[in-house]
């Protein structure tokens, strides 16, 4: 690795500690919050500094003990009614205020739909850098730098990025990249209630939140996914994937071309520009195996069905089936419905 010259900006010495923004939605913690705390704990230990969980919302103080039990030394709590609904403009105002007050050296956020909108706003307002969708985070103890590694050039290279001159050092991490620490029920920490001001004007007023059809299912939390790509042939054939997903108590996932064609919703997209998933079973139907899609999969078992015996997806699969995915889905569904076989027991 190329040596990194120590920053000569004396302003940086004022910044200490690791922060993790712990995202919640309507009072429920996002799993990525605990995943990031586990990685944040490791970084804080290596840099010999404190780990702070930043929690914003309304009536969310109940989660403080959970965050401490998963590694936080401190919970910085901003609890106000106007934080009840997620607003990147309002939350940006609050987070920028907190960073300017407390001056963390490292600030980590989850690359959720909300985090991807929030993080760049905060970084821009603070005049610092941001590395998105990191897969590896490490600390340079001597320089006090965060080494932020992420795929580049379509996943063909891994780039390690540093922010030597500006603070905080900011990075986002996709869900399921890291694992949370086991909870230590009796772990001690402190809760600090932050003093914040409500922004007087943000230019946007929230009138109503309406969930699109199908968005009640979060594919990131699903143990069985039936994923379809171009090889499914047409939009009408996706109903086969839906039927199989229903029989196996799973959900449908899709590759980017399916979304680009308007055949399925973006909330079901897996890959570099979609979601990262870690199911127990991932059945890839008619997916070629481009790195942009594979980068979003961390499955325990990957079954691939493709008519092309040279398809890249087979390089990553545990089980490979060369054949037409529409015929496979049709036959599999019929076999289950006719009770010729029982659905595989995936769940314990």
Rosetta blueprint (number, residue, H / E / L):
1 X L
2 X L
3 X L
4 X L
5 X L
6 X L
7 X L
8 X L
9 X L
10 X H
11 X H
12 X H
13 X H
14 X H
15 X L
16 X L
17 X L
18 X E
19 X E
20 X E
21 X E
22 X L
23 X L
24 X E
25 X E
26 X L
27 X L
28 X E
29 X E
30 X L
31 X H
32 X H
33 X H
34 X H
35 X H
36 X H
37 X H
38 X H
39 X H
40 X H
41 X H
42 X H
43 X H
44 X H
45 X H
46 X H
47 X H
48 X L
49 X L
50 X L
51 X E
52 X E
53 X E
54 X E
55 X E
56 X E
57 X E
58 X L
59 X L
60 X L
61 X H
62 X H
63 X H
64 X H
65 X H
66 X H
67 X H
68 X H
69 X H
70 X L
71 X L
72 X L
73 X L
74 X E
75 X E
76 X E
77 X E
78 X E
79 X E
80 X L
81 X H
82 X H
83 X H
84 X L
85 X L
86 X L
87 X L
88 X H
89 X H
90 X H
91 X H
92 X H
93 X H
94 X H
95 X H
96 X H
97 X H
98 X H
99 X H
100 X H
101 X H
102 X H
103 X L
104 X L
105 X L
106 X E
107 X E
108 X E
109 X E
110 X E
111 X L
112 X L
113 X H
114 X H
115 X H
116 X H
117 X H
118 X H
119 X H
120 X H
121 X H
122 X H
123 X H
124 X H
125 X H
126 X H
127 X L
128 X L
129 X L
130 X E
131 X E
132 X E
133 X E
134 X E
135 X L
136 X E
137 X E
138 X E
139 X E
140 X E
141 X L
142 X L
143 X L
144 X L
145 X E
146 X E
147 X E
148 X E
149 X E
150 X E
151 X E
152 X E
153 X L
154 X L
155 X L
156 X L
157 X E
158 X E
159 X E
160 X E
161 X E
162 X L
163 X L
164 X L
165 X L
166 X L
167 X L
168 X L
169 X E
170 X E
171 X E
172 X E
173 X E
174 X L
175 X L
176 X L
177 X L
178 X L
179 X L
180 X L
181 X L
182 X L
183 X L
184 X L
185 X L
186 X L
187 X L
188 X L
189 X L
190 X E
191 X E
192 X E
193 X E
194 X L
195 X L
196 X L
197 X L
198 X L
199 X L
200 X L
201 X L
202 X L
203 X L
204 X L
205 X L
206 X L
207 X L
208 X L
209 X L
210 X L
211 X L
212 X L
213 X L
214 X L
215 X L
216 X L
217 X L
218 X L
219 X H
220 X H
221 X H
222 X L
223 X L
224 X E
225 X E
226 X E
227 X E
228 X E
229 X L
230 X H
231 X H
232 X H
233 X L
234 X L
235 X H
236 X H
237 X H
238 X H
239 X H
240 X H
241 X H
242 X H
243 X H
244 X H
245 X H
246 X H
247 X H
248 X L
249 X L
250 X L
251 X E
252 X E
253 X E
254 X E
255 X L
256 X H
257 X H
258 X H
259 X H
260 X H
261 X L
262 X L
263 X L
264 X L
265 X L
266 X H
267 X H
268 X H
269 X E
270 X E
271 X L
272 X L
273 X L
274 X L
275 X E
276 X L
277 X E
278 X L
279 X L
280 X L
281 X E
282 X E
283 X E
284 X E
285 X E
286 X L
287 X L
288 X L
289 X L
290 X L
291 X H
292 X H
293 X H
294 X H
295 X L
296 X L
297 X E
298 X L
299 X L
300 X L
301 X E
302 X E
303 X E
304 X E
305 X E
306 X E
307 X L
308 X L
309 X L
310 X L
311 X L
312 X H
313 X H
314 X H
315 X H
316 X L
317 X L
318 X L
319 X E
320 X E
321 X E
322 X E
323 X L
324 X L
325 X H
326 X H
327 X H
328 X H
329 X H
330 X H
331 X H
332 X H
333 X H
334 X H
335 X H
336 X H
337 X H
338 X L
339 X L
340 X L
341 X L
342 X L
343 X L
344 X L
345 X L
346 X L
347 X L
348 X L
